[in-house]
Amino acid sequence: MNDSKTLRVRVMQGETIAFGPGKADLLQAIVQTGSISGAAREMQMSYRRAWLLVEEMNRCFASPLVVTATGGARGGGAVVTELGQEVLTRYRRMQKKAAASIAADLGHLRSLMAQSGAE
């Protein structure tokens, strides 16, 4: 049972999704690749989409979750800030707690559902 597909924890700021599963995955990919473009490639999304998500996250929090550098001998790059690391860690913890708290009820509801032929 993959609850990450069933349960989606989102942190809202007004009507904007400040942080959710896709943004968490993007932050993690930036940590791993050291760049927004590398993270976008890894996630099979356009660079523009990844950049817009980073800008949205940065606007929603008191200070940036991702900072970028341009140019230089090694080109640009991106770094997840200390705040970004904290947000990611706390969000992953929230996901696990939420999934654990609904596991029994979710399992029961699934047992009441019609079986699909795709399984």
C-alpha positions as CSV (number, residue, x, y, z in Angstrom):
1,M,0.0,0.0,0.0
2,N,1.6,3.2,-1.2
3,D,0.1,6.0,1.0
4,S,2.2,8.7,-0.7
5,K,-0.2,8.4,-3.7
6,T,-3.3,8.2,-1.5
7,L,-2.5,10.9,1.1
8,R,-1.2,14.3,0.0
9,V,-0.3,16.7,2.8
10,R,-0.2,20.3,1.6
11,V,0.8,23.4,3.5
12,M,-1.3,26.3,2.2
13,Q,-0.6,30.0,2.4
14,G,-3.9,31.5,1.4
15,E,-4.8,30.0,-1.9
16,T,-1.2,29.0,-2.7
17,I,0.3,25.6,-2.0
18,A,3.4,26.8,-0.1
19,F,4.7,23.2,0.2
20,G,3.5,19.8,-0.8
21,P,4.7,16.5,-2.2
22,G,5.9,17.8,-5.5
23,K,7.8,20.7,-4.0
24,A,9.3,18.3,-1.4
25,D,10.5,16.1,-4.2
26,L,11.9,19.1,-6.1
27,L,13.8,20.3,-3.1
28,Q,15.3,16.8,-2.6
29,A,16.3,16.7,-6.2
30,I,18.0,20.1,-5.9
31,V,19.9,18.8,-2.9
32,Q,21.0,15.7,-4.9
33,T,21.9,17.5,-8.2
34,G,23.0,20.9,-7.0
35,S,20.9,22.7,-9.6
36,I,17.4,23.5,-10.6
37,S,18.0,22.3,-14.2
38,G,19.4,19.0,-12.9
39,A,16.5,18.5,-10.6
40,A,14.1,19.3,-13.4
41,R,15.7,16.7,-15.6
42,E,15.7,14.1,-12.8
43,M,12.0,14.8,-12.2
44,Q,11.2,14.9,-16.0
45,M,9.7,18.4,-15.7
46,S,10.6,21.5,-17.7
47,Y,13.2,23.9,-16.2
48,R,10.6,26.6,-16.4
49,R,8.1,24.6,-14.2
50,A,10.8,23.8,-11.7
51,W,11.9,27.5,-11.6
52,L,8.4,28.7,-11.0
53,L,7.9,26.2,-8.2
54,V,11.1,27.3,-6.5
55,E,10.0,31.0,-6.9
56,E,6.6,30.1,-5.3
57,M,8.2,28.3,-2.4
58,N,10.7,31.2,-1.8
59,R,7.8,33.8,-1.8
60,C,5.8,31.7,0.7
61,F,8.4,31.5,3.4
62,A,10.1,34.2,5.5
63,S,13.4,33.6,3.8
64,P,14.3,31.5,0.6
65,L,14.3,27.8,0.6
66,V,16.6,27.7,-2.4
67,V,19.3,30.2,-3.4
68,T,20.9,30.2,-6.9
69,A,24.3,31.3,-8.2
70,T,25.0,32.3,-11.8
71,G,28.1,32.1,-13.9
72,G,31.5,31.2,-12.6
73,A,33.9,28.5,-13.7
74,R,31.5,25.7,-12.9
75,G,28.5,27.5,-14.2
76,G,25.5,28.3,-11.9
77,G,23.9,26.1,-9.4
78,A,21.4,26.0,-6.6
79,V,21.6,25.3,-2.9
80,V,18.8,24.4,-0.5
81,T,19.2,26.7,2.4
82,E,19.1,25.7,6.1
83,L,15.5,26.8,6.2
84,G,14.8,24.7,3.1
85,Q,16.4,21.6,4.8
86,E,14.3,22.2,7.9
87,V,11.1,22.6,5.9
88,L,11.8,19.4,4.0
89,T,12.6,17.4,7.1
90,R,9.5,18.6,9.0
91,Y,7.3,18.0,5.9
92,R,8.6,14.4,5.5
93,R,7.9,13.9,9.3
94,M,4.4,15.3,8.9
95,Q,3.7,12.9,5.9
96,K,4.8,9.9,7.9
97,K,2.7,10.9,10.9
98,A,-0.4,11.6,8.8
99,A,0.0,8.2,6.9
100,A,0.4,6.3,10.2
101,S,-2.6,8.0,11.8
102,I,-5.0,7.0,8.9
103,A,-3.5,3.6,8.1
104,A,-6.2,1.5,9.8
105,D,-9.2,3.5,8.5
106,L,-7.7,3.7,5.0
107,G,-7.1,-0.1,5.0
108,H,-10.7,-0.7,6.0
109,L,-12.0,1.7,3.3
110,R,-9.9,-0.1,0.7
111,S,-11.3,-3.4,1.8
112,L,-14.8,-2.0,1.1
113,M,-13.9,-0.9,-2.5
114,A,-14.6,-2.8,-5.6
115,Q,-11.6,-4.6,-7.0
116,S,-10.1,-3.2,-10.2
117,G,-8.8,-5.4,-12.9
118,A,-5.6,-3.4,-13.1
119,E,-4.0,-5.0,-10.0
